[in-house]
Amino acid sequence: VLGERSEPVAEAWVKLGRASAELERWMDADAAFDQALRIMRGIYGEDSLHAAHVLNEIGSLHYQAGDFARAEEAHRKALQMKIGILDPDNPDTLSLRHNLLGDIEGAGRYAEALPQRLQLLEQAKASPAVAAAPLQIVAYLDGAAQDYQALGRFAEARALLEQALALIDKAQGQRSQHSVTTRSHLGTVLLL
């Protein structure tokens, strides 16, 4: 018998939270994630990687719901936990920083996010683990390009999107979904 305070039960709550979020049942999703967080903290402690994982899910939920302040708060807490446990250049830590910057951008604070995006991009390129995962680099290039675009700096946005497109085409080919999406972003920048 698994019992209420087991990792599989907590992961089941996480899955329920994700499913509820997909149905835009925000309150149900929030309640499910809160249960998962309570269980993970009970098993692994307040500031564990498991708790950070659930807080990241909570942040993503609030981002989807358009509550960027709560998303930012959850992602910041999760990031603090991960930095306390993992290397700041760890791919999971960088990915969580990417999520946090999405919250800041969602709130319309592009000028605040851009320098952090560029720093994240440089850290990712310098990390052997991330450099071997071109799609993660592409996501960071795309995020910085969108910030440049929002700030009216179209030439800089274009340059980053062209870098992203070259990485995608090399890794997946020109007809991949990522390539199509990046070409669409590039086309928008070229029209502006």
C-alpha positions as CSV (number, residue, x, y, z in Angstrom):
1,V,0.0,0.0,0.0
2,L,1.5,3.3,-1.0
3,G,-0.1,5.5,1.6
4,E,-1.0,9.2,1.3
5,R,2.6,10.4,1.9
6,S,4.4,8.7,-1.0
7,E,6.1,10.1,-4.0
8,P,3.9,8.1,-6.4
9,V,0.8,9.7,-4.8
10,A,2.4,13.1,-5.0
11,E,3.1,12.5,-8.7
12,A,-0.5,11.5,-9.2
13,W,-1.6,14.8,-7.7
14,V,0.8,16.6,-10.2
15,K,-0.7,14.7,-13.1
16,L,-4.2,15.6,-11.9
17,G,-3.1,19.3,-11.6
18,R,-1.7,19.2,-15.2
19,A,-4.9,17.6,-16.5
20,S,-7.1,20.2,-14.7
21,A,-4.9,23.0,-16.1
22,E,-5.4,21.7,-19.6
23,L,-9.1,21.9,-19.0
24,E,-8.6,25.4,-17.6
25,R,-9.9,24.3,-14.3
26,W,-7.5,26.6,-12.5
27,M,-8.8,26.2,-8.9
28,D,-8.8,22.4,-9.2
29,A,-5.3,22.4,-10.6
30,D,-4.1,24.7,-7.9
31,A,-5.6,22.4,-5.2
32,A,-4.0,19.3,-6.8
33,F,-0.6,21.0,-7.0
34,D,-0.9,22.2,-3.4
35,Q,-1.5,18.5,-2.3
36,A,1.5,17.4,-4.3
37,L,3.7,20.1,-2.7
38,R,2.5,19.2,0.8
39,I,3.4,15.6,0.3
40,M,6.8,16.3,-1.4
41,R,7.8,18.6,1.4
42,G,6.7,16.1,4.0
43,I,8.9,13.4,2.4
44,Y,11.9,15.3,1.2
45,G,11.8,18.6,3.1
46,E,10.9,22.2,2.5
47,D,13.7,23.0,0.1
48,S,14.1,19.8,-1.9
49,L,14.4,19.3,-5.7
50,H,11.0,17.5,-5.5
51,A,9.4,20.6,-3.9
52,A,11.0,22.8,-6.5
53,H,9.6,20.6,-9.2
54,V,6.0,21.1,-7.9
55,L,6.6,24.8,-7.4
56,N,7.6,25.0,-11.1
57,E,4.4,23.3,-12.0
58,I,2.5,25.8,-9.9
59,G,4.3,28.6,-11.6
60,S,3.4,27.2,-15.0
61,L,-0.2,26.9,-13.9
62,H,-0.4,30.5,-12.9
63,Y,1.3,31.6,-16.1
64,Q,-1.3,29.6,-18.2
65,A,-4.0,31.3,-16.2
66,G,-2.5,34.7,-16.9
67,D,-1.6,35.4,-13.2
68,F,1.9,36.4,-13.9
69,A,2.6,37.8,-10.3
70,R,1.8,34.4,-8.7
71,A,3.6,32.6,-11.5
72,E,6.7,34.7,-10.8
73,E,6.5,34.1,-7.1
74,A,6.3,30.3,-7.5
75,H,9.1,30.2,-10.1
76,R,11.3,32.4,-7.9
77,K,10.9,30.1,-5.0
78,A,11.6,27.0,-7.1
79,L,14.7,28.7,-8.6
80,Q,16.1,29.6,-5.2
81,M,15.7,26.0,-4.2
82,K,17.4,24.6,-7.3
83,I,20.3,27.1,-7.1
84,G,20.8,26.0,-3.4
85,I,21.1,22.4,-4.5
86,L,22.3,22.3,-8.1
87,D,24.9,24.2,-10.0
88,P,23.6,27.5,-11.4
89,D,24.6,26.3,-14.9
90,N,22.7,23.1,-14.5
91,P,20.2,22.6,-17.4
92,D,17.3,22.3,-15.0
93,T,18.3,25.5,-13.3
94,L,18.6,27.4,-16.6
95,S,15.3,26.0,-17.8
96,L,13.6,27.3,-14.6
97,R,15.2,30.7,-15.1
98,H,13.7,30.6,-18.6
99,N,10.3,30.0,-17.1
100,L,10.7,32.9,-14.6
101,L,11.7,35.2,-17.4
102,G,8.5,34.2,-19.2
103,D,6.5,35.4,-16.2
104,I,8.3,38.8,-16.2
105,E,7.6,39.1,-20.0
106,G,4.0,38.1,-19.5
107,A,3.7,41.0,-17.1
108,G,5.0,43.3,-19.9
109,R,8.4,43.9,-18.3
110,Y,10.5,43.2,-21.4
111,A,13.2,45.8,-20.6
112,E,13.8,44.1,-17.3
113,A,13.8,40.6,-18.8
114,L,16.1,41.2,-21.8
115,P,19.4,41.5,-20.0
116,Q,18.6,38.4,-18.0
117,R,17.6,36.6,-21.2
118,L,21.0,37.5,-22.7
119,Q,22.8,36.4,-19.6
120,L,20.8,33.1,-19.6
121,L,21.7,32.6,-23.3
122,E,25.4,33.0,-22.7
123,Q,25.3,30.7,-19.7
124,A,23.5,28.1,-21.8
125,K,26.0,28.3,-24.6
126,A,28.9,27.9,-22.2
127,S,27.3,24.9,-20.5
128,P,28.4,21.6,-22.2
129,A,25.2,19.9,-21.1
130,V,23.0,22.6,-22.6
131,A,25.1,23.2,-25.7
132,A,24.6,19.6,-26.6
133,A,20.8,20.2,-26.6
134,P,20.2,22.7,-29.4
135,L,16.5,23.0,-28.8
136,Q,17.1,24.5,-25.4
137,I,19.5,27.0,-26.9
138,V,16.8,27.8,-29.5
139,A,14.2,28.4,-26.8
140,Y,16.6,30.9,-25.2
141,L,17.4,32.6,-28.5
142,D,13.7,32.9,-29.3
143,G,12.9,34.3,-25.9
144,A,15.6,37.0,-26.2
145,A,14.4,37.7,-29.8
146,Q,10.8,38.2,-28.6
147,D,12.1,40.7,-26.0
148,Y,14.0,42.6,-28.6
149,Q,10.9,42.6,-30.8
150,A,8.7,43.9,-28.0
151,L,11.2,46.7,-27.4
152,G,11.2,47.6,-31.1
153,R,14.7,46.4,-31.7
154,F,13.9,44.4,-34.8
155,A,17.4,44.0,-36.3
156,E,18.6,42.3,-33.1
157,A,15.5,40.1,-32.9
158,R,16.1,39.1,-36.5
159,A,19.8,38.2,-35.9
160,L,18.8,35.9,-32.9
161,L,16.0,34.2,-34.8
162,E,18.4,33.5,-37.7
163,Q,20.8,31.9,-35.3
164,A,17.9,29.8,-33.8
165,L,16.7,28.8,-37.3
166,A,20.2,27.6,-38.3
167,L,20.4,25.5,-35.1
168,I,17.0,23.9,-35.7
169,D,17.5,23.2,-39.4
170,K,20.8,21.5,-38.5
171,A,19.3,19.4,-35.7
172,Q,15.9,18.6,-37.1
173,G,15.6,19.8,-40.7
174,Q,13.6,22.7,-42.3
175,R,10.3,20.9,-42.1
176,S,10.3,20.3,-38.3
177,Q,7.6,22.0,-36.2
178,H,10.3,24.0,-34.4
179,S,11.7,25.2,-37.7
180,V,8.2,26.3,-38.9
181,T,7.5,28.1,-35.6
182,T,10.8,30.0,-35.7
183,R,10.3,30.9,-39.4
184,S,6.9,32.3,-38.4
185,H,8.5,34.4,-35.7
186,L,11.2,35.5,-38.1
187,G,8.5,36.4,-40.7
188,T,6.7,38.6,-38.1
189,V,10.0,40.5,-37.4
190,L,10.7,41.0,-41.1
191,L,7.2,42.5,-41.6
192,L,7.7,45.0,-38.8
